[in-house]
Amino acid sequence: MSHFSRYAVLAYDKAFEDVQQRDWAYPVIRKLAAKHIINGVSASRFDPKANVTRAEFATFIARALQLDITGMAAGFEDIMLSDWYAGAVAATHNAGIVKGLSATELAPNDAITRQEMAVMLMHAYAYQSSKAVTDAPAADFSDEASISNAVLLGSGLDGYMIWGDYYYFEALMRLERGVPGYWYER
């Protein structure tokens, strides 16, 4: 060997003062924070009971898929290039993962629903795996009439990626910040 180099093994372990070991989302929040996929609302707080916004979830997906988010315009009138999430929204939109409420509006600061999150996750799954969402049998939910066709078609992907409680999907339920990590793990 003609040279010696120095190497260091680094580990990033992020804890938040408002997420305790007894909390149901604790292990997933710590794991995703360590991977820099999710951030807290400040350096010390995660606020796990707060609603997840559409922009936050698009950012979560962009980081999880390691999409290039630099210098991209989102193409929605309600998103400025200077918004902290503009690059992530643009990257996920360009990848076919995030759709707007219309051709010009995303409503980035609106709380995301279970249904919207499920659709984004299925599009992310299709992007990552090159599998069509329609390749899977639909799950059986008692509240099926209130669920979009896109969610029903993808609900059986890889062992029921999309699920509900007691056979109810609760499509319009708003999500807390601790929930998306469990979907990432599945």
VMD Tcl script that builds the backbone (N, CA, C; Angstrom):
set m [mol new atoms 558]
animate dup $m
set s [atomselect $m all]
$s set {name element resname resid chain x y z} {
  {N N MET 1 A 0.850 -1.162 0.000}
  {CA C MET 1 A 0.000 0.000 0.000}
  {C C MET 1 A 0.898 1.228 0.000}
  {N N SER 2 A 0.650 2.141 -0.877}
  {CA C SER 2 A 1.516 3.308 -1.012}
  {C C SER 2 A 1.064 4.514 -0.196}
  {N N HIS 3 A -0.121 4.434 0.396}
  {CA C HIS 3 A -0.586 5.580 1.202}
  {C C HIS 3 A -1.527 5.100 2.301}
  {N N PHE 4 A -1.609 5.931 3.288}
  {CA C PHE 4 A -2.567 5.662 4.361}
  {C C PHE 4 A -3.569 6.803 4.372}
  {N N SER 5 A -4.800 6.476 4.466}
  {CA C SER 5 A -5.854 7.483 4.503}
  {C C SER 5 A -6.568 7.395 5.838}
  {N N ARG 6 A -7.186 8.487 6.201}
  {CA C ARG 6 A -7.955 8.507 7.434}
  {C C ARG 6 A -9.435 8.423 7.096}
  {N N TYR 7 A -10.114 7.617 7.829}
  {CA C TYR 7 A -11.546 7.445 7.635}
  {C C TYR 7 A -12.248 7.609 8.985}
  {N N ALA 8 A -13.453 8.025 8.922}
  {CA C ALA 8 A -14.256 8.148 10.133}
  {C C ALA 8 A -15.631 7.547 9.871}
  {N N VAL 9 A -16.162 6.897 10.871}
  {CA C VAL 9 A -17.508 6.376 10.787}
  {C C VAL 9 A -18.394 7.346 11.551}
  {N N LEU 10 A -19.387 7.868 10.859}
  {CA C LEU 10 A -20.276 8.841 11.476}
  {C C LEU 10 A -21.684 8.279 11.570}
  {N N ALA 11 A -22.349 8.627 12.638}
  {CA C ALA 11 A -23.746 8.246 12.810}
  {C C ALA 11 A -24.519 9.500 13.192}
  {N N TYR 12 A -25.684 9.659 12.605}
  {CA C TYR 12 A -26.537 10.802 12.919}
  {C C TYR 12 A -27.762 10.271 13.640}
  {N N ASP 13 A -27.913 10.705 14.867}
  {CA C ASP 13 A -29.037 10.249 15.675}
  {C C ASP 13 A -29.785 11.487 16.125}
  {N N LYS 14 A -30.980 11.669 15.617}
  {CA C LYS 14 A -31.766 12.870 15.912}
  {C C LYS 14 A -32.921 12.523 16.830}
  {N N ALA 15 A -33.007 13.225 17.940}
  {CA C ALA 15 A -34.121 13.059 18.869}
  {C C ALA 15 A -34.839 14.400 18.990}
  {N N PHE 16 A -36.127 14.338 19.229}
  {CA C PHE 16 A -36.943 15.535 19.418}
  {C C PHE 16 A -37.531 15.491 20.828}
  {N N GLU 17 A -37.562 16.627 21.504}
  {CA C GLU 17 A -38.042 16.660 22.885}
  {C C GLU 17 A -39.535 16.336 23.018}
  {N N ASP 18 A -40.306 16.494 21.938}
  {CA C ASP 18 A -41.737 16.202 22.016}
  {C C ASP 18 A -42.104 14.826 21.449}
  {N N VAL 19 A -41.113 13.982 21.189}
  {CA C VAL 19 A -41.344 12.606 20.751}
  {C C VAL 19 A -40.598 11.696 21.726}
  {N N GLN 20 A -41.359 10.997 22.549}
  {CA C GLN 20 A -40.795 10.140 23.592}
  {C C GLN 20 A -40.757 8.685 23.140}
  {N N GLN 21 A -39.938 7.884 23.794}
  {CA C GLN 21 A -39.822 6.463 23.454}
  {C C GLN 21 A -41.152 5.733 23.526}
  {N N ARG 22 A -42.037 6.145 24.374}
  {CA C ARG 22 A -43.334 5.479 24.528}
  {C C ARG 22 A -44.313 5.823 23.403}
  {N N ASP 23 A -44.016 6.855 22.606}
  {CA C ASP 23 A -44.899 7.273 21.518}
  {C C ASP 23 A -44.863 6.244 20.392}
  {N N TRP 24 A -46.030 5.967 19.805}
  {CA C TRP 24 A -46.140 4.927 18.779}
  {C C TRP 24 A -45.278 5.205 17.552}
  {N N ALA 25 A -45.029 6.464 17.222}
  {CA C ALA 25 A -44.251 6.792 16.021}
  {C C ALA 25 A -42.769 7.027 16.307}
  {N N TYR 26 A -42.359 6.884 17.549}
  {CA C TYR 26 A -40.977 7.178 17.949}
  {C C TYR 26 A -39.911 6.510 17.072}
  {N N PRO 27 A -39.947 5.186 16.874}
  {CA C PRO 27 A -38.854 4.568 16.107}
  {C C PRO 27 A -38.789 5.037 14.649}
  {N N VAL 28 A -39.925 5.247 14.043}
  {CA C VAL 28 A -39.942 5.662 12.637}
  {C C VAL 28 A -39.494 7.116 12.496}
  {N N ILE 29 A -39.947 7.976 13.385}
  {CA C ILE 29 A -39.537 9.381 13.337}
  {C C ILE 29 A -38.030 9.488 13.504}
  {N N ARG 30 A -37.466 8.770 14.462}
  {CA C ARG 30 A -36.004 8.816 14.672}
  {C C ARG 30 A -35.252 8.281 13.455}
  {N N LYS 31 A -35.745 7.189 12.889}
  {CA C LYS 31 A -35.061 6.584 11.745}
  {C C LYS 31 A -35.080 7.519 10.534}
  {N N LEU 32 A -36.243 8.109 10.244}
  {CA C LEU 32 A -36.349 8.984 9.076}
  {C C LEU 32 A -35.642 10.319 9.298}
  {N N ALA 33 A -35.608 10.805 10.525}
  {CA C ALA 33 A -34.849 12.025 10.828}
  {C C ALA 33 A -33.355 11.752 10.657}
  {N N ALA 34 A -32.891 10.578 11.064}
  {CA C ALA 34 A -31.483 10.215 10.902}
  {C C ALA 34 A -31.089 10.110 9.435}
  {N N LYS 35 A -32.043 9.733 8.584}
  {CA C LYS 35 A -31.786 9.645 7.142}
  {C C LYS 35 A -32.018 10.971 6.428}
  {N N HIS 36 A -32.384 12.014 7.178}
  {CA C HIS 36 A -32.663 13.355 6.644}
  {C C HIS 36 A -33.848 13.360 5.674}
  {N N ILE 37 A -34.779 12.455 5.891}
  {CA C ILE 37 A -35.983 12.403 5.063}
  {C C ILE 37 A -37.062 13.305 5.646}
  {N N ILE 38 A -37.136 13.354 6.973}
  {CA C ILE 38 A -38.073 14.263 7.636}
  {C C ILE 38 A -37.302 15.195 8.558}
  {N N ASN 39 A -37.881 16.347 8.807}
  {CA C ASN 39 A -37.316 17.328 9.721}
  {C C ASN 39 A -38.341 17.664 10.782}
  {N N GLY 40 A -37.872 18.266 11.843}
  {CA C GLY 40 A -38.776 18.775 12.853}
  {C C GLY 40 A -39.279 20.157 12.448}
  {N N VAL 41 A -40.174 20.689 13.252}
  {CA C VAL 41 A -40.656 22.051 13.020}
  {C C VAL 41 A -39.656 23.056 13.564}
  {N N SER 42 A -38.718 22.581 14.387}
  {CA C SER 42 A -37.575 23.357 14.861}
  {C C SER 42 A -36.457 22.357 15.128}
  {N N ALA 43 A -35.342 22.822 15.611}
  {CA C ALA 43 A -34.218 21.922 15.883}
  {C C ALA 43 A -34.538 20.915 16.983}
  {N N SER 44 A -35.439 21.269 17.891}
  {CA C SER 44 A -35.719 20.389 19.021}
  {C C SER 44 A -37.136 19.814 19.058}
  {N N ARG 45 A -38.038 20.299 18.190}
  {CA C ARG 45 A -39.431 19.853 18.212}
  {C C ARG 45 A -39.848 19.261 16.870}
  {N N PHE 46 A -40.621 18.163 16.935}
  {CA C PHE 46 A -41.163 17.548 15.730}
  {C C PHE 46 A -42.634 17.880 15.536}
  {N N ASP 47 A -43.373 18.038 16.611}
  {CA C ASP 47 A -44.814 18.313 16.601}
  {C C ASP 47 A -45.580 17.183 15.916}
  {N N PRO 48 A -45.521 15.963 16.491}
  {CA C PRO 48 A -46.117 14.793 15.843}
  {C C PRO 48 A -47.635 14.838 15.698}
  {N N LYS 49 A -48.313 15.679 16.453}
  {CA C LYS 49 A -49.778 15.758 16.374}
  {C C LYS 49 A -50.255 16.778 15.338}
  {N N ALA 50 A -49.360 17.581 14.788}
  {CA C ALA 50 A -49.740 18.580 13.779}
  {C C ALA 50 A -50.101 17.896 12.468}
  {N N ASN 51 A -50.936 18.546 11.686}
  {CA C ASN 51 A -51.288 18.024 10.362}
  {C C ASN 51 A -50.101 18.111 9.413}
  {N N VAL 52 A -50.010 17.167 8.492}
  {CA C VAL 52 A -49.013 17.185 7.428}
  {C C VAL 52 A -49.598 17.983 6.267}
  {N N THR 53 A -48.823 18.902 5.699}
  {CA C THR 53 A -49.298 19.655 4.542}
  {C C THR 53 A -48.939 18.916 3.256}
  {N N ARG 54 A -49.576 19.315 2.187}
  {CA C ARG 54 A -49.287 18.719 0.877}
  {C C ARG 54 A -47.825 18.966 0.483}
  {N N ALA 55 A -47.299 20.152 0.788}
  {CA C ALA 55 A -45.901 20.471 0.483}
  {C C ALA 55 A -44.942 19.625 1.320}
  {N N GLU 56 A -45.248 19.439 2.603}
  {CA C GLU 56 A -44.398 18.617 3.458}
  {C C GLU 56 A -44.348 17.178 2.949}
  {N N PHE 57 A -45.486 16.651 2.533}
  {CA C PHE 57 A -45.495 15.266 2.065}
  {C C PHE 57 A -44.766 15.123 0.736}
  {N N ALA 58 A -44.901 16.097 -0.151}
  {CA C ALA 58 A -44.146 16.064 -1.409}
  {C C ALA 58 A -42.644 16.084 -1.122}
  {N N THR 59 A -42.247 16.873 -0.134}
  {CA C THR 59 A -40.837 16.945 0.256}
  {C C THR 59 A -40.375 15.617 0.839}
  {N N PHE 60 A -41.197 15.014 1.672}
  {CA C PHE 60 A -40.912 13.702 2.247}
  {C C PHE 60 A -40.648 12.685 1.127}
  {N N ILE 61 A -41.505 12.656 0.126}
  {CA C ILE 61 A -41.343 11.712 -0.985}
  {C C ILE 61 A -40.085 12.026 -1.796}
  {N N ALA 62 A -39.860 13.301 -2.093}
  {CA C ALA 62 A -38.680 13.687 -2.870}
  {C C ALA 62 A -37.399 13.249 -2.169}
  {N N ARG 63 A -37.342 13.433 -0.857}
  {CA C ARG 63 A -36.149 13.016 -0.100}
  {C C ARG 63 A -36.033 11.498 -0.050}
  {N N ALA 64 A -37.141 10.809 0.177}
  {CA C ALA 64 A -37.115 9.349 0.258}
  {C C ALA 64 A -36.645 8.728 -1.053}
  {N N LEU 65 A -37.058 9.314 -2.176}
  {CA C LEU 65 A -36.669 8.793 -3.492}
  {C C LEU 65 A -35.373 9.414 -4.007}
  {N N GLN 66 A -34.822 10.337 -3.221}
  {CA C GLN 66 A -33.587 11.033 -3.577}
  {C C GLN 66 A -33.688 11.719 -4.937}
  {N N LEU 67 A -34.809 12.408 -5.147}
  {CA C LEU 67 A -35.002 13.159 -6.383}
  {C C LEU 67 A -34.178 14.431 -6.344}
  {N N ASP 68 A -33.701 14.865 -7.481}
  {CA C ASP 68 A -32.959 16.122 -7.576}
  {C C ASP 68 A -33.950 17.271 -7.453}
  {N N ILE 69 A -33.788 18.098 -6.432}
  {CA C ILE 69 A -34.743 19.180 -6.181}
  {C C ILE 69 A -34.144 20.562 -6.391}
  {N N THR 70 A -32.975 20.642 -6.981}
  {CA C THR 70 A -32.297 21.933 -7.094}
  {C C THR 70 A -32.801 22.758 -8.269}
  {N N GLY 71 A -33.099 24.009 -7.978}
  {CA C GLY 71 A -33.410 25.010 -8.992}
  {C C GLY 71 A -34.570 24.719 -9.916}
  {N N MET 72 A -35.583 24.033 -9.444}
  {CA C MET 72 A -36.711 23.698 -10.302}
  {C C MET 72 A -37.922 24.540 -9.938}
  {N N ALA 73 A -38.629 25.014 -10.920}
  {CA C ALA 73 A -39.884 25.731 -10.695}
  {C C ALA 73 A -41.021 24.716 -10.686}
  {N N ALA 74 A -41.933 24.871 -9.742}
  {CA C ALA 74 A -43.003 23.891 -9.565}
  {C C ALA 74 A -44.067 23.959 -10.650}
  {N N GLY 75 A -44.286 25.119 -11.246}
  {CA C GLY 75 A -45.287 25.233 -12.291}
  {C C GLY 75 A -46.700 25.462 -11.781}
  {N N PHE 76 A -46.849 25.764 -10.506}
  {CA C PHE 76 A -48.149 26.082 -9.932}
  {C C PHE 76 A -48.150 27.552 -9.524}
  {N N GLU 77 A -49.248 28.236 -9.750}
  {CA C GLU 77 A -49.331 29.653 -9.434}
  {C C GLU 77 A -49.256 29.946 -7.945}
  {N N ASP 78 A -49.589 28.978 -7.113}
  {CA C ASP 78 A -49.545 29.210 -5.666}
  {C C ASP 78 A -48.236 28.759 -5.022}
  {N N ILE 79 A -47.200 28.529 -5.850}
  {CA C ILE 79 A -45.874 28.184 -5.341}
  {C C ILE 79 A -44.846 29.107 -5.988}
  {N N MET 80 A -44.101 29.798 -5.139}
  {CA C MET 80 A -43.041 30.684 -5.604}
  {C C MET 80 A -41.719 29.906 -5.604}
  {N N LEU 81 A -40.821 30.241 -6.486}
  {CA C LEU 81 A -39.521 29.575 -6.552}
  {C C LEU 81 A -38.774 29.715 -5.224}
  {N N SER 82 A -39.057 30.768 -4.468}
  {CA C SER 82 A -38.385 31.003 -3.186}
  {C C SER 82 A -38.984 30.186 -2.028}
  {N N ASP 83 A -40.116 29.517 -2.228}
  {CA C ASP 83 A -40.705 28.696 -1.172}
  {C C ASP 83 A -39.779 27.517 -0.863}
  {N N TRP 84 A -39.635 27.185 0.411}
  {CA C TRP 84 A -38.693 26.139 0.822}
  {C C TRP 84 A -38.987 24.792 0.168}
  {N N TYR 85 A -40.200 24.547 -0.231}
  {CA C TYR 85 A -40.614 23.260 -0.790}
  {C C TYR 85 A -40.724 23.275 -2.314}
  {N N ALA 86 A -40.439 24.397 -2.965}
  {CA C ALA 86 A -40.648 24.532 -4.414}
  {C C ALA 86 A -39.913 23.461 -5.218}
  {N N GLY 87 A -38.663 23.205 -4.896}
  {CA C GLY 87 A -37.891 22.202 -5.634}
  {C C GLY 87 A -38.432 20.796 -5.461}
  {N N ALA 88 A -38.840 20.458 -4.248}
  {CA C ALA 88 A -39.385 19.122 -3.990}
  {C C ALA 88 A -40.720 18.929 -4.699}
  {N N VAL 89 A -41.562 19.948 -4.665}
  {CA C VAL 89 A -42.849 19.852 -5.365}
  {C C VAL 89 A -42.604 19.717 -6.863}
  {N N ALA 90 A -41.684 20.510 -7.398}
  {CA C ALA 90 A -41.383 20.434 -8.828}
  {C C ALA 90 A -40.856 19.050 -9.210}
  {N N ALA 91 A -39.937 18.511 -8.408}
  {CA C ALA 91 A -39.351 17.202 -8.712}
  {C C ALA 91 A -40.399 16.101 -8.673}
  {N N THR 92 A -41.263 16.116 -7.657}
  {CA C THR 92 A -42.295 15.076 -7.558}
  {C C THR 92 A -43.378 15.264 -8.623}
  {N N HIS 93 A -43.649 16.511 -8.967}
  {CA C HIS 93 A -44.624 16.770 -10.032}
  {C C HIS 93 A -44.069 16.293 -11.384}
  {N N ASN 94 A -42.813 16.618 -11.658}
  {CA C ASN 94 A -42.179 16.195 -12.914}
  {C C ASN 94 A -42.054 14.674 -13.013}
  {N N ALA 95 A -41.960 14.003 -11.870}
  {CA C ALA 95 A -41.871 12.539 -11.850}
  {C C ALA 95 A -43.248 11.877 -11.940}
  {N N GLY 96 A -44.314 12.698 -11.962}
  {CA C GLY 96 A -45.670 12.161 -12.059}
  {C C GLY 96 A -46.232 11.683 -10.731}
  {N N ILE 97 A -45.617 12.083 -9.638}
  {CA C ILE 97 A -46.028 11.629 -8.311}
  {C C ILE 97 A -47.061 12.568 -7.701}
  {N N VAL 98 A -46.853 13.857 -7.836}
  {CA C VAL 98 A -47.735 14.863 -7.251}
  {C C VAL 98 A -48.532 15.543 -8.356}
  {N N LYS 99 A -49.823 15.595 -8.149}
  {CA C LYS 99 A -50.732 16.294 -9.065}
  {C C LYS 99 A -51.310 17.488 -8.313}
  {N N GLY 100 A -51.679 18.514 -9.016}
  {CA C GLY 100 A -52.303 19.667 -8.387}
  {C C GLY 100 A -53.796 19.470 -8.223}
  {N N LEU 101 A -54.392 20.391 -7.473}
  {CA C LEU 101 A -55.850 20.398 -7.376}
  {C C LEU 101 A -56.438 20.814 -8.711}
  {N N SER 102 A -55.631 21.579 -9.466}
  {CA C SER 102 A -55.962 21.962 -10.836}
  {C C SER 102 A -54.631 22.086 -11.575}
  {N N ALA 103 A -54.674 22.509 -12.812}
  {CA C ALA 103 A -53.437 22.670 -13.584}
  {C C ALA 103 A -52.560 23.789 -13.035}
  {N N THR 104 A -53.141 24.713 -12.261}
  {CA C THR 104 A -52.386 25.865 -11.775}
  {C C THR 104 A -52.298 25.963 -10.256}
  {N N GLU 105 A -52.985 25.085 -9.527}
  {CA C GLU 105 A -53.043 25.196 -8.065}
  {C C GLU 105 A -52.714 23.866 -7.396}
  {N N LEU 106 A -51.813 23.923 -6.399}
  {CA C LEU 106 A -51.485 22.749 -5.608}
  {C C LEU 106 A -52.055 22.842 -4.188}
  {N N ALA 107 A -52.231 24.047 -3.661}
  {CA C ALA 107 A -52.634 24.258 -2.258}
  {C C ALA 107 A -51.592 23.629 -1.337}
  {N N PRO 108 A -50.335 24.069 -1.430}
  {CA C PRO 108 A -49.238 23.421 -0.709}
  {C C PRO 108 A -49.353 23.455 0.810}
  {N N ASN 109 A -50.023 24.449 1.345}
  {CA C ASN 109 A -50.121 24.565 2.804}
  {C C ASN 109 A -51.390 23.959 3.387}
  {N N ASP 110 A -52.213 23.342 2.540}
  {CA C ASP 110 A -53.400 22.645 3.022}
  {C C ASP 110 A -52.982 21.312 3.644}
  {N N ALA 111 A -53.701 20.903 4.673}
  {CA C ALA 111 A -53.446 19.598 5.280}
  {C C ALA 111 A -53.781 18.501 4.270}
  {N N ILE 112 A -52.930 17.511 4.189}
  {CA C ILE 112 A -53.133 16.404 3.258}
  {C C ILE 112 A -54.089 15.385 3.876}
  {N N THR 113 A -54.917 14.774 3.046}
  {CA C THR 113 A -55.826 13.732 3.519}
  {C C THR 113 A -55.189 12.356 3.311}
  {N N ARG 114 A -55.757 11.358 3.953}
  {CA C ARG 114 A -55.278 9.978 3.745}
  {C C ARG 114 A -55.348 9.604 2.274}
  {N N GLN 115 A -56.423 9.997 1.619}
  {CA C GLN 115 A -56.607 9.661 0.213}
  {C C GLN 115 A -55.531 10.318 -0.655}
  {N N GLU 116 A -55.264 11.599 -0.428}
  {CA C GLU 116 A -54.231 12.285 -1.204}
  {C C GLU 116 A -52.865 11.654 -0.956}
  {N N MET 117 A -52.582 11.317 0.297}
  {CA C MET 117 A -51.312 10.681 0.616}
  {C C MET 117 A -51.213 9.316 -0.052}
  {N N ALA 118 A -52.292 8.557 -0.027}
  {CA C ALA 118 A -52.285 7.232 -0.645}
  {C C ALA 118 A -52.019 7.322 -2.146}
  {N N VAL 119 A -52.645 8.278 -2.798}
  {CA C VAL 119 A -52.438 8.443 -4.245}
  {C C VAL 119 A -50.985 8.825 -4.524}
  {N N MET 120 A -50.428 9.764 -3.750}
  {CA C MET 120 A -49.020 10.145 -3.947}
  {C C MET 120 A -48.097 8.959 -3.704}
  {N N LEU 121 A -48.380 8.177 -2.678}
  {CA C LEU 121 A -47.545 7.005 -2.396}
  {C C LEU 121 A -47.614 5.974 -3.515}
  {N N MET 122 A -48.791 5.787 -4.073}
  {CA C MET 122 A -48.910 4.829 -5.173}
  {C C MET 122 A -48.181 5.321 -6.413}
  {N N HIS 123 A -48.231 6.616 -6.657}
  {CA C HIS 123 A -47.481 7.167 -7.789}
  {C C HIS 123 A -45.976 7.044 -7.530}
  {N N ALA 124 A -45.559 7.250 -6.278}
  {CA C ALA 124 A -44.141 7.096 -5.925}
  {C C ALA 124 A -43.712 5.641 -6.089}
  {N N TYR 125 A -44.571 4.718 -5.676}
  {CA C TYR 125 A -44.295 3.288 -5.833}
  {C C TYR 125 A -44.144 2.945 -7.319}
  {N N ALA 126 A -45.061 3.439 -8.133}
  {CA C ALA 126 A -44.993 3.172 -9.571}
  {C C ALA 126 A -43.729 3.779 -10.169}
  {N N TYR 127 A -43.356 4.971 -9.742}
  {CA C TYR 127 A -42.138 5.633 -10.226}
  {C C TYR 127 A -40.903 4.804 -9.860}
  {N N GLN 128 A -40.842 4.358 -8.617}
  {CA C GLN 128 A -39.674 3.633 -8.113}
  {C C GLN 128 A -39.588 2.215 -8.665}
  {N N SER 129 A -40.711 1.537 -8.814}
  {CA C SER 129 A -40.709 0.122 -9.178}
  {C C SER 129 A -41.009 -0.148 -10.643}
  {N N SER 130 A -41.472 0.853 -11.355}
  {CA C SER 130 A -41.908 0.704 -12.746}
  {C C SER 130 A -43.087 -0.253 -12.880}
  {N N LYS 131 A -43.864 -0.431 -11.816}
  {CA C LYS 131 A -45.075 -1.249 -11.857}
  {C C LYS 131 A -46.279 -0.328 -11.991}
  {N N ALA 132 A -47.228 -0.731 -12.779}
  {CA C ALA 132 A -48.449 0.053 -12.926}
  {C C ALA 132 A -49.323 -0.133 -11.696}
  {N N VAL 133 A -49.954 0.922 -11.266}
  {CA C VAL 133 A -50.828 0.875 -10.089}
  {C C VAL 133 A -51.974 -0.092 -10.296}
  {N N THR 134 A -52.433 -0.263 -11.510}
  {CA C THR 134 A -53.586 -1.124 -11.784}
  {C C THR 134 A -53.240 -2.606 -11.792}
  {N N ASP 135 A -51.992 -2.983 -11.508}
  {CA C ASP 135 A -51.585 -4.382 -11.524}
  {C C ASP 135 A -52.032 -5.181 -10.307}
  {N N ALA 136 A -52.587 -4.519 -9.296}
  {CA C ALA 136 A -52.889 -5.204 -8.046}
  {C C ALA 136 A -54.386 -5.300 -7.810}
  {N N PRO 137 A -54.821 -6.345 -7.108}
  {CA C PRO 137 A -56.244 -6.426 -6.751}
  {C C PRO 137 A -56.574 -5.380 -5.696}
  {N N ALA 138 A -57.760 -4.872 -5.730}
  {CA C ALA 138 A -58.176 -3.849 -4.777}
  {C C ALA 138 A -58.481 -4.461 -3.424}
  {N N ALA 139 A -58.206 -3.684 -2.369}
  {CA C ALA 139 A -58.576 -4.091 -1.022}
  {C C ALA 139 A -60.077 -3.893 -0.860}
  {N N ASP 140 A -60.617 -4.434 0.210}
  {CA C ASP 140 A -62.049 -4.343 0.454}
  {C C ASP 140 A -62.290 -3.429 1.659}
  {N N PHE 141 A -62.831 -2.235 1.421}
  {CA C PHE 141 A -63.125 -1.289 2.484}
  {C C PHE 141 A -64.621 -1.062 2.558}
  {N N SER 142 A -65.151 -0.977 3.768}
  {CA C SER 142 A -66.584 -0.746 3.954}
  {C C SER 142 A -67.014 0.622 3.457}
  {N N ASP 143 A -66.103 1.589 3.489}
  {CA C ASP 143 A -66.428 2.946 3.038}
  {C C ASP 143 A -65.939 3.196 1.610}
  {N N GLU 144 A -65.938 2.160 0.804}
  {CA C GLU 144 A -65.420 2.182 -0.568}
  {C C GLU 144 A -66.016 3.300 -1.429}
  {N N ALA 145 A -67.272 3.631 -1.223}
  {CA C ALA 145 A -67.925 4.658 -2.042}
  {C C ALA 145 A -67.288 6.032 -1.869}
  {N N SER 146 A -66.608 6.275 -0.756}
  {CA C SER 146 A -65.990 7.578 -0.505}
  {C C SER 146 A -64.522 7.622 -0.911}
  {N N ILE 147 A -64.001 6.549 -1.487}
  {CA C ILE 147 A -62.579 6.449 -1.812}
  {C C ILE 147 A -62.381 6.582 -3.318}
  {N N SER 148 A -61.344 7.312 -3.726}
  {CA C SER 148 A -61.092 7.493 -5.154}
  {C C SER 148 A -60.708 6.162 -5.803}
  {N N ASN 149 A -60.981 6.048 -7.094}
  {CA C ASN 149 A -60.630 4.831 -7.826}
  {C C ASN 149 A -59.134 4.572 -7.804}
  {N N ALA 150 A -58.323 5.621 -7.833}
  {CA C ALA 150 A -56.866 5.449 -7.818}
  {C C ALA 150 A -56.415 4.749 -6.542}
  {N N VAL 151 A -57.016 5.094 -5.417}
  {CA C VAL 151 A -56.658 4.455 -4.153}
  {C C VAL 151 A -57.103 3.003 -4.152}
  {N N LEU 152 A -58.302 2.745 -4.593}
  {CA C LEU 152 A -58.800 1.362 -4.609}
  {C C LEU 152 A -57.971 0.476 -5.521}
  {N N LEU 153 A -57.584 0.967 -6.678}
  {CA C LEU 153 A -56.784 0.170 -7.602}
  {C C LEU 153 A -55.426 -0.182 -7.027}
  {N N GLY 154 A -54.842 0.731 -6.283}
  {CA C GLY 154 A -53.506 0.483 -5.744}
  {C C GLY 154 A -53.484 -0.065 -4.345}
  {N N SER 155 A -54.630 -0.286 -3.747}
  {CA C SER 155 A -54.659 -0.678 -2.347}
  {C C SER 155 A -54.082 -2.064 -2.088}
  {N N GLY 156 A -53.951 -2.879 -3.082}
  {CA C GLY 156 A -53.401 -4.211 -2.875}
  {C C GLY 156 A -51.935 -4.343 -3.249}
  {N N LEU 157 A -51.295 -3.275 -3.652}
  {CA C LEU 157 A -49.902 -3.358 -4.069}
  {C C LEU 157 A -49.006 -3.908 -2.965}
  {N N ASP 158 A -48.214 -4.906 -3.288}
  {CA C ASP 158 A -47.230 -5.476 -2.372}
  {C C ASP 158 A -47.756 -5.687 -0.963}
  {N N GLY 159 A -48.786 -6.441 -0.826}
  {CA C GLY 159 A -49.300 -6.795 0.490}
  {C C GLY 159 A -50.043 -5.680 1.181}
  {N N TYR 160 A -50.936 -5.057 0.472}
  {CA C TYR 160 A -51.784 -4.004 1.038}
  {C C TYR 160 A -50.970 -2.831 1.575}
  {N N MET 161 A -50.385 -2.103 0.678}
  {CA C MET 161 A -49.657 -0.899 1.036}
  {C C MET 161 A -50.593 0.123 1.664}
  {N N ILE 162 A -51.835 0.156 1.238}
  {CA C ILE 162 A -52.821 1.083 1.762}
  {C C ILE 162 A -53.777 0.303 2.646}
  {N N TRP 163 A -54.000 0.781 3.842}
  {CA C TRP 163 A -54.875 0.078 4.752}
  {C C TRP 163 A -55.744 1.060 5.523}
  {N N GLY 164 A -56.681 0.511 6.248}
  {CA C GLY 164 A -57.554 1.328 7.085}
  {C C GLY 164 A -57.806 0.622 8.401}
  {N N ASP 165 A -58.584 1.251 9.266}
  {CA C ASP 165 A -58.920 0.677 10.551}
  {C C ASP 165 A -60.294 0.023 10.471}
  {N N TYR 166 A -60.370 -1.224 10.873}
  {CA C TYR 166 A -61.645 -1.943 10.907}
  {C C TYR 166 A -62.370 -1.879 9.557}
  {N N TYR 167 A -61.601 -2.011 8.483}
  {CA C TYR 167 A -62.115 -2.025 7.123}
  {C C TYR 167 A -62.677 -0.677 6.668}
  {N N TYR 168 A -62.328 0.387 7.356}
  {CA C TYR 168 A -62.688 1.740 6.920}
  {C C TYR 168 A -61.405 2.471 6.560}
  {N N PHE 169 A -61.368 3.057 5.398}
  {CA C PHE 169 A -60.174 3.771 4.960}
  {C C PHE 169 A -60.140 5.203 5.482}
  {N N GLU 170 A -61.282 5.824 5.665}
  {CA C GLU 170 A -61.396 7.208 6.132}
  {C C GLU 170 A -60.604 8.146 5.215}
  {N N ALA 171 A -61.025 8.190 3.961}
  {CA C ALA 171 A -60.298 8.885 2.901}
  {C C ALA 171 A -60.040 10.357 3.164}
  {N N LEU 172 A -60.957 11.040 3.815}
  {CA C LEU 172 A -60.804 12.485 4.010}
  {C C LEU 172 A -60.191 12.854 5.350}
  {N N MET 173 A -59.788 11.870 6.132}
  {CA C MET 173 A -59.161 12.136 7.422}
  {C C MET 173 A -57.826 12.839 7.217}
  {N N ARG 174 A -57.567 13.878 8.004}
  {CA C ARG 174 A -56.282 14.589 7.948}
  {C C ARG 174 A -55.242 13.779 8.705}
  {N N LEU 175 A -54.006 13.889 8.279}
  {CA C LEU 175 A -52.950 13.083 8.870}
  {C C LEU 175 A -52.049 13.891 9.784}
  {N N GLU 176 A -51.633 13.252 10.868}
  {CA C GLU 176 A -50.672 13.843 11.778}
  {C C GLU 176 A -49.267 13.586 11.248}
  {N N ARG 177 A -48.308 14.407 11.678}
  {CA C ARG 177 A -46.939 14.319 11.184}
  {C C ARG 177 A -46.260 12.987 11.478}
  {N N GLY 178 A -46.716 12.238 12.469}
  {CA C GLY 178 A -46.101 10.960 12.781}
  {C C GLY 178 A -46.504 9.830 11.862}
  {N N VAL 179 A -47.579 9.975 11.114}
  {CA C VAL 179 A -48.134 8.884 10.304}
  {C C VAL 179 A -47.327 8.559 9.044}
  {N N PRO 180 A -46.850 9.528 8.262}
  {CA C PRO 180 A -46.206 9.184 6.985}
  {C C PRO 180 A -45.038 8.224 7.095}
  {N N GLY 181 A -44.334 8.244 8.191}
  {CA C GLY 181 A -43.204 7.345 8.351}
  {C C GLY 181 A -43.571 5.881 8.296}
  {N N TYR 182 A -44.734 5.530 8.822}
  {CA C TYR 182 A -45.162 4.139 8.758}
  {C C TYR 182 A -45.429 3.714 7.325}
  {N N TRP 183 A -45.918 4.601 6.505}
  {CA C TRP 183 A -46.146 4.262 5.107}
  {C C TRP 183 A -44.827 4.105 4.380}
  {N N TYR 184 A -43.816 4.877 4.777}
  {CA C TYR 184 A -42.486 4.762 4.197}
  {C C TYR 184 A -41.904 3.381 4.535}
  {N N GLU 185 A -42.105 2.929 5.753}
  {CA C GLU 185 A -41.574 1.639 6.198}
  {C C GLU 185 A -42.195 0.468 5.478}
  {N N ARG 186 A -43.446 0.581 5.053}
  {CA C ARG 186 A -44.139 -0.527 4.408}
  {C C ARG 186 A -43.648 -0.631 2.998}
}
mol reanalyze $m
mol bondsrecalc $m
mol representation Tube
mol addrep $m
